[in-house]
Every structure is written in C-alpha cells, then in structure tokens.
Amino acid sequence: MNQRDAFIERLKDSLADWNAEIEALAERARQAGDRTSERHQEDLERLKARRDEARRRLDELQASGEEAWDDMRQGADEAWEQLREAWKRASSRFK
C-alpha cells in the first residue's frame, strides 16, 4: 500500500470512529434534560457539520490524482484538525 492509500485508510478509520462517538453523544443528549439536551443538540450539529466537511475532503482526496494528492492531503489534514478541536470542545460539555 502506498503512502496515499495508507493515509486515506487512516482517515476512513478516524471518520468511522467519530461517527460512532457522535452517535454515543447523541444518545447521551437524548437522555439529558430538556435544557441540557438543547445545548447538546447545538454541539452535535456543529460536530456533524465538521464531520461532513471532513468527509467531503476525504472524498476529494480519494478522487484526486497522484499529482494533486499533496495539496489535497493538506486540506484533509486541516479538516481533520478542525474536527478534533470541535470534538474536544463539544465532548467536554457532555461530561
């Protein structure tokens, strides 16, 4: 497996993990009281938007040619970092 394919697989694995974590947080939000649940819903919506952006970047990376992969990888890295930061902020409010 070349470096590009390994990178894509790692991103796919991370995306699957985040999807599961978002679902777990959504379940916790459903179990919370109304007021708390509303705040959690806003956090979840932001997380989902970041996840969708990361997924879009992954799709672009997969469709890119070998010559464009370095540029695309940088964009994917940035989207993943934004998702990680959003995740940290949102998950800290679920505790």
Secondary structure, 3 states (H helix, E strand, C coil): CCHHHHHHHHHHHHHHHHHHHHHHHHHHHHHCCHHHHHHHHHHHHHHHHHHHHHHHHHHHHHHCCHHHHHHHHHHHHHHHHHHHHHHHHHHHHCC
